[in-house]
Amino acid sequence: CPVIYQVNKLQNPFRLEILGDNFYPPTNGGLYVPAILINDEAVPKFSYKSSQQIIAKKGDSLKSMLPKGVTVCIQVRAVNAANQKHPLYKSDCFTYTR
């Protein structure tokens, strides 16, 4: 199961670096659709770097999901492309405040 250890804010453009373990890469065959969730809503775009690092992207769109001073729940998950309502795996909630 994936686990999030730390979330860092990156600037110009606004991004989030998510550090942890057991992050699974997107598959080319489309069997799994990984996602980063903020309060159960998928971030606009992300980049898989390694099994220990993912970057959430999209500047202002991402920033709007993280109101200043409000604590949110960040999770990493993957679902079967045929049945997107049932996660194959989902990390525990990592609380983050911008």
Legacy VTK file of the C-alpha trace (Angstrom):
# vtk DataFile Version 3.0
C-alpha trace
ASCII
DATASET POLYDATA
POINTS 98 float
0.000 0.000 0.000
1.339 3.488 -0.760
2.234 5.795 2.087
2.850 9.573 2.108
5.612 10.797 4.426
5.946 14.447 3.396
4.426 17.094 1.100
6.503 20.091 -0.029
5.301 23.218 -1.806
7.302 24.079 -4.953
7.176 27.517 -6.617
7.116 29.022 -10.136
4.799 27.442 -11.113
2.976 26.241 -8.010
3.357 22.460 -7.518
3.370 19.910 -4.710
6.151 17.382 -4.245
4.714 14.266 -2.606
7.280 11.995 -0.953
6.560 8.536 0.381
6.869 4.904 -0.586
5.183 2.293 -2.780
3.892 4.751 -5.404
3.009 2.730 -8.499
3.711 4.071 -12.008
0.983 4.603 -14.594
0.745 1.553 -16.825
0.846 1.820 -20.581
-1.900 -0.781 -20.992
-4.378 1.360 -19.047
-5.157 -1.298 -16.452
-4.618 1.133 -13.607
-5.257 4.843 -13.428
-3.183 6.361 -10.608
-4.325 9.643 -9.110
-3.456 12.166 -6.455
-6.518 13.218 -4.478
-7.072 16.371 -2.475
-10.195 15.978 -0.345
-11.289 13.112 -2.667
-10.915 15.234 -5.823
-8.231 14.332 -8.390
-5.535 16.949 -9.044
-5.496 18.348 -12.623
-2.126 16.829 -13.576
0.767 14.976 -11.969
4.113 13.532 -12.888
5.362 10.170 -11.601
9.071 10.492 -10.779
9.775 7.307 -8.808
8.220 4.876 -6.353
9.017 7.522 -3.711
8.201 10.813 -5.475
5.229 12.251 -7.367
4.749 15.905 -8.398
1.233 17.414 -8.481
1.090 20.152 -11.156
-1.061 22.848 -12.768
-0.260 26.073 -10.927
-3.418 28.075 -10.245
-5.761 25.106 -10.804
-3.895 23.131 -8.157
-3.596 26.155 -5.852
-7.395 26.604 -5.919
-7.725 23.098 -4.410
-5.570 24.226 -1.464
-7.111 27.308 0.153
-4.575 29.163 2.302
-4.840 28.226 5.973
-7.235 25.300 5.348
-6.130 21.744 6.191
-6.784 19.247 3.387
-6.446 15.482 2.998
-3.947 14.334 0.337
-3.975 10.709 -0.858
-2.456 8.593 -3.626
-4.691 5.963 -5.236
-5.116 3.725 -8.253
-8.234 2.187 -9.721
-8.997 -0.383 -12.353
-9.706 1.529 -15.584
-12.847 -0.575 -16.138
-14.282 0.167 -12.688
-13.049 3.532 -11.437
-15.223 3.598 -8.307
-13.335 0.851 -6.481
-9.722 1.727 -5.622
-7.132 -1.024 -5.927
-5.064 0.873 -3.398
-5.368 4.143 -1.536
-2.922 5.715 0.900
-4.000 6.963 4.290
-4.887 10.623 4.510
-1.886 12.971 4.810
-3.046 16.278 6.250
-1.539 19.385 4.667
-2.062 23.109 5.205
-0.789 25.698 2.720
LINES 1 99
98 0 1 2 3 4 5 6 7 8 9 10 11 12 13 14 15 16 17 18 19 20 21 22 23 24 25 26 27 28 29 30 31 32 33 34 35 36 37 38 39 40 41 42 43 44 45 46 47 48 49 50 51 52 53 54 55 56 57 58 59 60 61 62 63 64 65 66 67 68 69 70 71 72 73 74 75 76 77 78 79 80 81 82 83 84 85 86 87 88 89 90 91 92 93 94 95 96 97
